[in-house]
């Protein structure tokens, strides 16, 4: 499990989140990173006041078990603890598991991004309370 927030490892906490859910972590690969503002701005990922989760992935063999949502909730929790008011993500029409998860978690579509290799992308965000 490799999860980071603002450069700080979260792997122990993320593993505990998954362990608390009674899930088998062996064979899963969860990745999440909350990027520092300069990197987000340089890559054009999101406004500077947002935290941004750049990548979150779950092994295909473990999809449908709630692992992605558990990892995303941990990223959101950590981003909020670090003072973020909003968290942004990018998704595409190819991300058939992620898009419904973001909708369930009430992320809001902010803009359509330029297509890459004929694939549509969107920027979404979630305000943290």
Secondary structure, DSSP 8 states (H G I E B T S, - for coil): -EEEETTEE-HHHHHHHHHHTT---TT---EEEE--HHHHHHHT-S-TTEEEB------GGGTTSSHHHHHHHHHHHHHHHTT-SEEEEEEETT-TTHHHHHHHTT-EEEEEEEEETTEEEEEEEEE--
